[in-house]
Amino acid sequence: AVALVGLAGSHCLEVYRTHGFEAVGEAFADRAYEADGTLRSRTMPGALLADPAAAGAQAVRIAVAGWVTAFGGSEIALAARTICIHGDSPGAAVVAEAVRAALLAAGVRLAPAAAARA
């Protein structure tokens, strides 16, 4: 069976489920969030978390605590089973290495995406 992945907390996950798909929430280590849970537009300042340490810290908060700090400073809950790092962002490989190291240091078990469905 195929699972569909969508932004954690977004309406699309419920639409997927309504149509009989398994839906998996995804969060982003390298992107800033708005207070409403949407991703900050790339046209806005601060949309990308280019600092590897900041992306790693955000990934740990997502995986361990289930929340992120939004751009304005508020905390928002995210029920995510996958974490994305955008490969088209500057320094993506370095960010990915930092995110992996931060997650492992926090004791998070890393698994292939198929395991997120369990």
N, CA, C and O atoms as a MOPAC input file, in Angstrom:
PM7 MOZYME 1SCF
protein

 N      0.83800 1    -1.19000 1     0.00000 1
 C      0.00000 1     0.00000 1     0.00000 1
 C      0.87500 1     1.24200 1     0.00000 1
 O      1.99200 1     1.23500 1     0.51700 1
 N      0.36100 1     2.28000 1    -0.57400 1
 C      1.07900 1     3.54400 1    -0.66700 1
 C      0.51700 1     4.51200 1     0.36600 1
 O     -0.69900 1     4.63700 1     0.51200 1
 N      1.39800 1     5.19000 1     1.07500 1
 C      0.98500 1     6.24300 1     2.00300 1
 C      1.26400 1     7.59100 1     1.34700 1
 O      2.24100 1     7.74000 1     0.61400 1
 N      0.41000 1     8.56500 1     1.61100 1
 C      0.62500 1     9.91700 1     1.11700 1
 C      1.14800 1    10.77300 1     2.25900 1
 O      0.67100 1    10.67800 1     3.39000 1
 N      2.13100 1    11.60600 1     1.95300 1
 C      2.77200 1    12.46300 1     2.94100 1
 C      2.31700 1    13.89300 1     2.70200 1
 O      2.23700 1    14.34400 1     1.55900 1
 N      2.02000 1    14.60500 1     3.78300 1
 C      1.61700 1    15.99900 1     3.68000 1
 C      2.05900 1    16.77700 1     4.89700 1
 O      2.46200 1    16.19600 1     5.90500 1
 N      1.98500 1    18.07800 1     4.80500 1
 C      2.39000 1    18.95700 1     5.89600 1
 C      1.64200 1    18.59800 1     7.17400 1
 O      0.41100 1    18.57700 1     7.19600 1
 N      2.38200 1    18.31900 1     8.22600 1
 C      1.77100 1    17.97300 1     9.50900 1
 C      0.78300 1    19.05600 1     9.92900 1
 O      1.09800 1    20.24600 1     9.88900 1
 N     -0.40000 1    18.63800 1    10.32700 1
 C     -1.42800 1    19.56800 1    10.77400 1
 C     -2.25900 1    20.18000 1     9.66000 1
 O     -3.19000 1    20.93800 1     9.93100 1
 N     -1.94000 1    19.86500 1     8.41600 1
 C     -2.67100 1    20.48900 1     7.31200 1
 C     -3.93100 1    19.70500 1     6.95700 1
 O     -4.06600 1    18.52600 1     7.28700 1
 N     -4.83200 1    20.37900 1     6.28800 1
 C     -6.10400 1    19.79900 1     5.87100 1
 C     -5.90600 1    18.64200 1     4.88800 1
 O     -6.72800 1    17.72700 1     4.83100 1
 N     -4.83300 1    18.68100 1     4.12600 1
 C     -4.63900 1    17.64600 1     3.10000 1
 C     -4.56700 1    16.25000 1     3.70700 1
 O     -4.97300 1    15.28500 1     3.05900 1
 N     -4.06900 1    16.11500 1     4.91800 1
 C     -3.98200 1    14.78800 1     5.53600 1
 C     -5.36800 1    14.18400 1     5.73400 1
 O     -5.56800 1    12.99200 1     5.50100 1
 N     -6.31700 1    15.00000 1     6.16200 1
 C     -7.68400 1    14.50400 1     6.34200 1
 C     -8.31800 1    14.16200 1     4.99900 1
 O     -9.06300 1    13.18800 1     4.89300 1
 N     -8.02700 1    14.95600 1     3.97600 1
 C     -8.53700 1    14.66200 1     2.63100 1
 C     -7.99600 1    13.31800 1     2.16000 1
 O     -8.74200 1    12.51100 1     1.60600 1
 N     -6.71200 1    13.07100 1     2.37200 1
 C     -6.12400 1    11.77900 1     1.98800 1
 C     -6.85500 1    10.63500 1     2.68400 1
 O     -7.21700 1     9.64200 1     2.05300 1
 N     -7.06700 1    10.78500 1     3.98700 1
 C     -7.73800 1     9.72900 1     4.75400 1
 C     -9.17000 1     9.51700 1     4.26400 1
 O     -9.63000 1     8.38000 1     4.15900 1
 N     -9.86700 1    10.60400 1     3.96600 1
 C    -11.24400 1    10.52100 1     3.48000 1
 C    -11.32700 1     9.69700 1     2.20000 1
 O    -12.32000 1     9.01200 1     1.95500 1
 N    -10.29000 1     9.76800 1     1.39900 1
 C    -10.26500 1     9.03900 1     0.13200 1
 C     -9.59400 1     7.67100 1     0.25800 1
 O     -9.25600 1     7.04400 1    -0.74600 1
 N     -9.40700 1     7.21700 1     1.49000 1
 C     -8.92300 1     5.86300 1     1.71700 1
 C     -7.42500 1     5.66900 1     1.75800 1
 O     -6.94600 1     4.53600 1     1.81400 1
 N     -6.68000 1     6.75400 1     1.73200 1
 C     -5.22900 1     6.63800 1     1.79300 1
 C     -4.74500 1     6.69200 1     3.23700 1
 O     -5.38800 1     7.27900 1     4.10700 1
 N     -3.61800 1     6.07800 1     3.46300 1
 C     -2.92600 1     6.27000 1     4.72600 1
 C     -2.19200 1     7.60300 1     4.61200 1
 O     -1.49700 1     7.84100 1     3.62500 1
 N     -2.33800 1     8.46500 1     5.60000 1
 C     -1.73300 1     9.79300 1     5.56300 1
 C     -0.66700 1     9.90300 1     6.64400 1
 O     -0.87900 1     9.49700 1     7.78700 1
 N      0.48100 1    10.45900 1     6.26900 1
 C      1.60700 1    10.61100 1     7.18300 1
 C      1.97800 1    12.08900 1     7.24700 1
 O      2.22200 1    12.71400 1     6.21400 1
 N      2.02100 1    12.64900 1     8.45100 1
 C      2.39100 1    14.04600 1     8.63600 1
 C      3.89200 1    14.24400 1     8.50300 1
 O      4.68500 1    13.44800 1     9.00600 1
 N      4.26900 1    15.31500 1     7.82000 1
 C      5.67600 1    15.63700 1     7.60300 1
 C      5.97400 1    17.02900 1     8.14700 1
 O      5.15800 1    17.94200 1     8.02700 1
 N      7.15000 1    17.17800 1     8.74300 1
 C      7.60800 1    18.47900 1     9.22600 1
 C      8.94900 1    18.78400 1     8.56300 1
 O      9.56900 1    17.90800 1     7.96000 1
 N      9.38200 1    20.01900 1     8.68200 1
 C     10.56000 1    20.48000 1     7.95500 1
 C     11.61900 1    21.00800 1     8.90800 1
 O     11.37000 1    21.92000 1     9.69500 1
 N     12.80500 1    20.41700 1     8.82200 1
 C     13.91100 1    20.83100 1     9.67900 1
 C     14.50700 1    22.14900 1     9.22000 1
 O     15.03300 1    22.90800 1    10.03400 1
 N     14.43100 1    22.43100 1     7.93300 1
 C     15.15000 1    23.56800 1     7.36600 1
 C     14.25800 1    24.73300 1     6.94700 1
 O     14.69100 1    25.61000 1     6.20000 1
 N     13.02700 1    24.74400 1     7.42000 1
 C     12.10400 1    25.82200 1     7.06700 1
 C     11.49300 1    26.43100 1     8.31600 1
 O     11.29000 1    25.74900 1     9.32100 1
 N     11.20400 1    27.71600 1     8.24200 1
 C     10.51900 1    28.40800 1     9.33000 1
 C      9.01400 1    28.22400 1     9.16400 1
 O      8.50000 1    28.11000 1     8.05100 1
 N      8.33400 1    28.19900 1    10.28600 1
 C      6.87900 1    28.05600 1    10.32200 1
 C      6.24400 1    29.37100 1    10.73900 1
 O      6.83000 1    30.15200 1    11.48900 1
 N      5.03800 1    29.60200 1    10.24300 1
 C      4.21700 1    30.71300 1    10.71300 1
 C      3.39800 1    30.22400 1    11.90700 1
 O      3.31300 1    29.02000 1    12.15100 1
 N      2.80300 1    31.14200 1    12.64100 1
 C      2.03700 1    30.79000 1    13.84400 1
 C      0.83800 1    29.89300 1    13.54100 1
 O      0.36400 1    29.17900 1    14.42500 1
 N      0.34000 1    29.92100 1    12.29800 1
 C     -0.81000 1    29.08100 1    11.94100 1
 C     -0.39900 1    27.68100 1    11.48600 1
 O     -1.25100 1    26.89100 1    11.08000 1
 N      0.89500 1    27.36800 1    11.55000 1
 C      1.38100 1    26.04500 1    11.18400 1
 C      1.80200 1    25.89800 1     9.73700 1
 O      2.30600 1    24.84600 1     9.34500 1
 N      1.60600 1    26.93600 1     8.93500 1
 C      2.05700 1    26.88100 1     7.55000 1
 C      3.54300 1    27.22000 1     7.48700 1
 O      4.10700 1    27.78900 1     8.42100 1
 N      4.15900 1    26.86000 1     6.37500 1
 C      5.55800 1    27.20800 1     6.17800 1
 C      5.66400 1    28.67600 1     5.79100 1
 O      4.85200 1    29.19000 1     5.02200 1
 N      6.67500 1    29.34100 1     6.33300 1
 C      6.92200 1    30.73300 1     5.96600 1
 C      7.32300 1    30.77200 1     4.49000 1
 O      8.17400 1    29.99700 1     4.05200 1
 N      6.71600 1    31.66400 1     3.73800 1
 C      6.99100 1    31.77700 1     2.31200 1
 C      8.47300 1    32.03700 1     2.07000 1
 O      9.10700 1    32.81900 1     2.77700 1
 N      9.00400 1    31.36800 1     1.06400 1
 C     10.41500 1    31.57100 1     0.72100 1
 C     10.69000 1    32.99300 1     0.24200 1
 O     11.85000 1    33.39400 1     0.15600 1
 N      9.65900 1    33.75300 1    -0.06900 1
 C      9.86000 1    35.14600 1    -0.47100 1
 C     10.04800 1    36.05700 1     0.73600 1
 O     10.37300 1    37.23400 1     0.58100 1
 N      9.84500 1    35.52100 1     1.93800 1
 C      9.94800 1    36.30600 1     3.17100 1
 C     11.29700 1    36.06100 1     3.84300 1
 O     11.85000 1    34.96600 1     3.74800 1
 N     11.82400 1    37.07900 1     4.52000 1
 C     13.07200 1    36.87900 1     5.25800 1
 C     12.89200 1    35.81400 1     6.33900 1
 O     11.83500 1    35.71200 1     6.96100 1
 N     13.93200 1    35.03400 1     6.54500 1
 C     13.90100 1    34.03300 1     7.60300 1
 C     13.16600 1    32.75600 1     7.26200 1
 O     12.92500 1    31.93500 1     8.14800 1
 N     12.80000 1    32.56100 1     5.99800 1
 C     12.03500 1    31.37100 1     5.61400 1
 C     12.86700 1    30.09700 1     5.68000 1
 O     12.34800 1    29.02500 1     5.99300 1
 N     14.15100 1    30.21500 1     5.38600 1
 C     15.03300 1    29.05000 1     5.38300 1
 C     15.90600 1    29.03800 1     6.63300 1
 O     16.43300 1    30.07100 1     7.04500 1
 N     16.05000 1    27.86600 1     7.22600 1
 C     16.98700 1    27.69100 1     8.33300 1
 C     18.27500 1    27.15100 1     7.72300 1
 O     18.46900 1    25.93800 1     7.63700 1
 N     19.14700 1    28.05000 1     7.30400 1
 C     20.38300 1    27.65000 1     6.63500 1
 C     21.45700 1    27.22900 1     7.62800 1
 O     22.40500 1    26.53900 1     7.25500 1
 N     21.32000 1    27.63700 1     8.89000 1
 C     22.29100 1    27.25900 1     9.91300 1
 C     22.08100 1    25.79500 1    10.27900 1
 O     21.01700 1    25.43600 1    10.78300 1
 N     23.07700 1    24.94200 1    10.03700 1
 C     22.91400 1    23.51800 1    10.32500 1
 C     22.52400 1    23.22800 1    11.77400 1
 O     21.71500 1    22.33600 1    12.02700 1
 N     23.08400 1    23.96400 1    12.71600 1
 C     22.75200 1    23.73300 1    14.12700 1
 C     21.29500 1    24.07700 1    14.41500 1
 O     20.63100 1    23.37400 1    15.17600 1
 N     20.79500 1    25.15200 1    13.81400 1
 C     19.39300 1    25.53800 1    14.02200 1
 C     18.45000 1    24.49900 1    13.42200 1
 O     17.43100 1    24.16000 1    14.02400 1
 N     18.79000 1    23.99700 1    12.24400 1
 C     17.96200 1    22.95900 1    11.62200 1
 C     17.99000 1    21.68300 1    12.45300 1
 O     16.96600 1    21.01900 1    12.61100 1
 N     19.15700 1    21.33900 1    12.98300 1
 C     19.26100 1    20.16400 1    13.84300 1
 C     18.43300 1    20.30800 1    15.09800 1
 O     17.74300 1    19.37200 1    15.50400 1
 N     18.49600 1    21.47600 1    15.71600 1
 C     17.71000 1    21.71900 1    16.92900 1
 C     16.21400 1    21.65800 1    16.63500 1
 O     15.44700 1    21.12200 1    17.43400 1
 N     15.79700 1    22.20500 1    15.49600 1
 C     14.37900 1    22.15700 1    15.14200 1
 C     13.93900 1    20.71900 1    14.90000 1
 O     12.84700 1    20.32900 1    15.31300 1
 N     14.77200 1    19.92800 1    14.23800 1
 C     14.43700 1    18.52200 1    13.99600 1
 C     14.26800 1    17.76800 1    15.31000 1
 O     13.35800 1    16.95000 1    15.44300 1
 N     15.12700 1    18.03600 1    16.27100 1
 C     15.02300 1    17.37100 1    17.57800 1
 C     13.73500 1    17.77500 1    18.28000 1
 O     13.04900 1    16.92600 1    18.84900 1
 N     13.39600 1    19.06600 1    18.24800 1
 C     12.14000 1    19.51100 1    18.87900 1
 C     10.93800 1    18.82600 1    18.23100 1
 O      9.99800 1    18.43000 1    18.91900 1
 N     10.97300 1    18.69000 1    16.92200 1
 C      9.87500 1    18.02500 1    16.21100 1
 C      9.78000 1    16.56800 1    16.63500 1
 O      8.70500 1    16.08300 1    16.99000 1
 N     10.91200 1    15.87400 1    16.59600 1
 C     10.91700 1    14.42900 1    16.84800 1
 C     10.68500 1    14.07300 1    18.30900 1
 O     10.00100 1    13.09300 1    18.60500 1
 N     11.23900 1    14.84700 1    19.21600 1
 C     11.17700 1    14.50300 1    20.63900 1
 C      9.97400 1    15.13400 1    21.33100 1
 O      9.27400 1    14.47200 1    22.09700 1
 N      9.73800 1    16.40900 1    21.06000 1
 C      8.69600 1    17.13900 1    21.78600 1
 C      7.42000 1    17.34300 1    20.97700 1
 O      6.36200 1    17.59400 1    21.55400 1
 N      7.50000 1    17.24000 1    19.64500 1
 C      6.31800 1    17.42300 1    18.81300 1
 C      5.89100 1    18.86800 1    18.64700 1
 O      4.70100 1    19.15500 1    18.51900 1
 N      6.85700 1    19.78500 1    18.64800 1
 C      6.52800 1    21.19100 1    18.44600 1
 C      7.68800 1    21.91200 1    17.77900 1
 O      8.81500 1    21.41900 1    17.75800 1
 N      7.39200 1    23.09600 1    17.23200 1
 C      8.40400 1    24.00400 1    16.69200 1
 C      8.10400 1    25.40900 1    17.18600 1
 O      6.97800 1    25.72100 1    17.57400 1
 N      9.12000 1    26.24200 1    17.16500 1
 C      8.93700 1    27.65700 1    17.45500 1
 C      8.65900 1    28.35800 1    16.13300 1
 O      9.47200 1    28.30500 1    15.21100 1
 N      7.51300 1    29.01100 1    16.04600 1
 C      7.13600 1    29.72100 1    14.82200 1
 C      7.97800 1    30.98000 1    14.66700 1
 O      8.66100 1    31.39700 1    15.60300 1
 N      7.92900 1    31.57800 1    13.49400 1
 C      8.74700 1    32.74900 1    13.18300 1
 C      8.55000 1    33.87100 1    14.19400 1
 O      9.52100 1    34.53300 1    14.56100 1
 N      7.35100 1    34.10000 1    14.64400 1
 C      7.08800 1    35.17000 1    15.60200 1
 C      7.39500 1    34.81600 1    17.04500 1
 O      7.27000 1    35.66300 1    17.92900 1
 N      7.79900 1    33.56700 1    17.29800 1
 C      8.16900 1    33.15900 1    18.64700 1
 C      7.18300 1    32.24800 1    19.34700 1
 O      7.50100 1    31.69000 1    20.39700 1
 N      5.98600 1    32.08300 1    18.78900 1
 C      5.01800 1    31.18700 1    19.42800 1
 C      5.41100 1    29.73400 1    19.17400 1
 O      6.14400 1    29.43000 1    18.23300 1
 N      4.91500 1    28.85000 1    20.02400 1
 C      5.17900 1    27.42400 1    19.85700 1
 C      3.94100 1    26.76700 1    19.26400 1
 O      2.81800 1    27.02800 1    19.69400 1
 N      4.16200 1    25.91200 1    18.27300 1
 C      3.04300 1    25.21200 1    17.64900 1
 C      3.32000 1    23.71000 1    17.66300 1
 O      4.45000 1    23.26500 1    17.45900 1
 N      2.26900 1    22.95000 1    17.90500 1
 C      2.37800 1    21.49100 1    17.94500 1
 C      2.37700 1    20.93300 1    16.53000 1
 O      1.66100 1    21.42200 1    15.65600 1
 N      3.19100 1    19.90000 1    16.31600 1
 C      3.24800 1    19.21800 1    15.02900 1
 C      3.26500 1    17.71700 1    15.26800 1
 O      4.14000 1    17.20700 1    15.96800 1
 N      2.31000 1    17.01300 1    14.69300 1
 C      2.29000 1    15.55400 1    14.77000 1
 C      2.90700 1    15.02500 1    13.48400 1
 O      2.19900 1    14.73500 1    12.52000 1
 N      4.22200 1    14.90100 1    13.47300 1
 C      4.94000 1    14.49600 1    12.26900 1
 C      5.60400 1    13.14200 1    12.46400 1
 O      6.14900 1    12.84200 1    13.52600 1
 N      5.54500 1    12.33200 1    11.41300 1
 C      6.23000 1    11.03300 1    11.42400 1
 C      7.42400 1    11.03100 1    10.47400 1
 O      8.22300 1    10.09500 1    10.48000 1
 N      7.54800 1    12.08200 1     9.65500 1
 C      8.71100 1    12.23500 1     8.78700 1
 C      9.23000 1    13.66000 1     8.91900 1
 O      8.48200 1    14.58500 1     9.23500 1
 N     10.52700 1    13.81600 1     8.67100 1
 C     11.15400 1    15.13600 1     8.68900 1
 C     11.84800 1    15.32700 1     7.35200 1
 O     12.63300 1    14.48600 1     6.91500 1
 N     11.54700 1    16.44400 1     6.71300 1
 C     12.09500 1    16.75700 1     5.39400 1
 C     13.21800 1    17.78400 1     5.51000 1
 O     13.17600 1    18.69600 1     6.33600 1
 N     14.21500 1    17.60400 1     4.66000 1
 C     15.25900 1    18.60400 1     4.43700 1
 C     15.24500 1    18.85700 1     2.93600 1
 O     15.39400 1    17.92200 1     2.14900 1
 N     15.07000 1    20.09300 1     2.54000 1
 C     14.97100 1    20.41600 1     1.11500 1
 C     16.33500 1    20.29800 1     0.43700 1
 O     17.27500 1    21.00600 1     0.79800 1
 N     16.43700 1    19.42200 1    -0.52500 1
 C     17.68900 1    19.21500 1    -1.23500 1
 C     18.08400 1    20.38000 1    -2.11800 1
 O     19.24500 1    20.47800 1    -2.51600 1
 N     17.14300 1    21.27400 1    -2.43800 1
 C     17.44900 1    22.41100 1    -3.29900 1
 C     17.86700 1    23.64900 1    -2.51500 1
 O     18.12100 1    24.69800 1    -3.10800 1
 N     17.94200 1    23.54400 1    -1.19500 1
 C     18.37100 1    24.67400 1    -0.37400 1
 C     19.89400 1    24.74700 1    -0.34800 1
 O     20.56600 1    23.71900 1    -0.43000 1
 N     20.44200 1    25.95700 1    -0.23400 1
 C     21.90400 1    26.07700 1    -0.14500 1
 C     22.43500 1    25.30400 1     1.06800 1
 O     21.87800 1    25.39000 1     2.16200 1
 N     23.51100 1    24.55300 1     0.85800 1
 C     24.12600 1    23.81600 1     1.95400 1
 C     23.31800 1    22.64300 1     2.45500 1
 O     23.49000 1    22.22500 1     3.60000 1
 N     22.43800 1    22.09700 1     1.62700 1
 C     21.52600 1    21.03600 1     2.06700 1
 C     22.25700 1    19.81500 1     2.61200 1
 O     21.80600 1    19.21300 1     3.58700 1
 N     23.36900 1    19.44400 1     2.00400 1
 C     24.09400 1    18.25600 1     2.47200 1
 C     24.64400 1    18.47100 1     3.87500 1
 O     24.58300 1    17.57100 1     4.71200 1
 N     25.17800 1    19.65000 1     4.13500 1
 C     25.71200 1    19.95900 1     5.46700 1
 C     24.57700 1    20.01200 1     6.48300 1
 O     24.72200 1    19.52600 1     7.60500 1
 N     23.45600 1    20.59700 1     6.09700 1
 C     22.28600 1    20.64200 1     6.98000 1
 C     21.81300 1    19.22500 1     7.28500 1
 O     21.50200 1    18.91200 1     8.43400 1
 N     21.75700 1    18.37300 1     6.27500 1
 C     21.31300 1    16.99100 1     6.48000 1
 C     22.23000 1    16.25600 1     7.45200 1
 O     21.75500 1    15.52600 1     8.32300 1
 N     23.52300 1    16.44200 1     7.31100 1
 C     24.47300 1    15.80800 1     8.23400 1
 C     24.24800 1    16.29500 1     9.66100 1
 O     24.27000 1    15.49900 1    10.60000 1
 N     24.03100 1    17.60000 1     9.82800 1
 C     23.81400 1    18.16100 1    11.16200 1
 C     22.50500 1    17.66900 1    11.76500 1
 O     22.44000 1    17.37500 1    12.95900 1
 N     21.47000 1    17.58000 1    10.94900 1
 C     20.17200 1    17.09100 1    11.43200 1
 C     20.30200 1    15.64200 1    11.87800 1
 O     19.81400 1    15.27000 1    12.94500 1
 N     20.95100 1    14.83600 1    11.07400 1
 C     21.14500 1    13.42800 1    11.43700 1
 C     21.91100 1    13.30900 1    12.75400 1
 O     21.51200 1    12.55600 1    13.64200 1
 N     23.00200 1    14.04600 1    12.88000 1
 C     23.81100 1    13.99200 1    14.09900 1
 C     23.01000 1    14.45100 1    15.31400 1
 O     23.09900 1    13.84000 1    16.37900 1
 N     22.23300 1    15.51500 1    15.16700 1
 C     21.43800 1    16.03300 1    16.28600 1
 C     20.37300 1    15.03100 1    16.71100 1
 O     20.15900 1    14.82000 1    17.90400 1
 N     19.71000 1    14.41600 1    15.74800 1
 C     18.67900 1    13.42700 1    16.07400 1
 C     19.28400 1    12.21900 1    16.78500 1
 O     18.73200 1    11.74100 1    17.77600 1
 N     20.41000 1    11.72800 1    16.28400 1
 C     21.05900 1    10.58500 1    16.93000 1
 C     21.53300 1    10.94100 1    18.33200 1
 O     21.39300 1    10.13900 1    19.25600 1
 N     22.09600 1    12.14100 1    18.49900 1
 C     22.55900 1    12.57800 1    19.82000 1
 C     21.40700 1    12.67900 1    20.81100 1
 O     21.60000 1    12.49600 1    22.01300 1
 N     20.21400 1    12.96900 1    20.31000 1
 C     19.02600 1    13.07500 1    21.17000 1
 C     18.37700 1    11.71700 1    21.41600 1
 O     17.37500 1    11.62500 1    22.12500 1
 N     18.94500 1    10.66600 1    20.83400 1
 C     18.40600 1     9.32700 1    21.03900 1
 C     17.24200 1     8.97000 1    20.14500 1
 O     16.52200 1     8.00900 1    20.41500 1
 N     17.04700 1     9.73200 1    19.08200 1
 C     15.94900 1     9.45700 1    18.15300 1
 C     16.36300 1     8.30800 1    17.23300 1
 O     17.45100 1     8.32300 1    16.65800 1
 N     15.49500 1     7.32600 1    17.10500 1
 C     15.75200 1     6.20600 1    16.20100 1
 C     15.42400 1     6.64300 1    14.78100 1
 O     14.30900 1     7.08100 1    14.49700 1
 N     16.40300 1     6.52100 1    13.89700 1
 C     16.19700 1     6.86900 1    12.49700 1
 C     15.80000 1     5.61400 1    11.73400 1
 O     16.32700 1     4.53000 1    11.98000 1
 N     14.87200 1     5.77500 1    10.81300 1
 C     14.36900 1     4.62900 1    10.05900 1
 C     13.98400 1     5.08400 1     8.65700 1
 O     13.74600 1     6.27000 1     8.42900 1
 N     13.92100 1     4.14000 1     7.71500 1
 C     13.45300 1     4.48700 1     6.36700 1
 C     12.03000 1     5.03800 1     6.41700 1
 O     11.28400 1     4.77000 1     7.35900 1
 N     11.66800 1     5.79700 1     5.40800 1
 C     10.34500 1     6.42500 1     5.37800 1
 C      9.21500 1     5.41500 1     5.51700 1
 O      8.18800 1     5.72900 1     6.11900 1
 N      9.37400 1     4.22500 1     4.98100 1
 C      8.31400 1     3.21300 1     5.08800 1
 C      8.00300 1     2.89100 1     6.54400 1
 O      6.87000 1     2.53500 1     6.86900 1
 N      8.98900 1     3.01100 1     7.42000 1
 C      8.76900 1     2.72400 1     8.83800 1
 C      7.90700 1     3.79100 1     9.50700 1
 O      7.33300 1     3.54200 1    10.56700 1
 N      7.80900 1     4.96600 1     8.90500 1
 C      6.98800 1     6.03800 1     9.47600 1
 C      5.51400 1     5.68500 1     9.45000 1
 O      4.71300 1     6.28200 1    10.16800 1
 N      5.15900 1     4.72700 1     8.63300 1
 C      3.76200 1     4.33100 1     8.50500 1
 C      3.32700 1     3.44800 1     9.65800 1
 O      2.13000 1     3.27500 1     9.88600 1
 N      4.26700 1     2.89300 1    10.38100 1
 C      3.92400 1     1.95400 1    11.46800 1
 C      3.34200 1     2.66300 1    12.66900 1
 O      3.00400 1     2.02000 1    13.66200 1

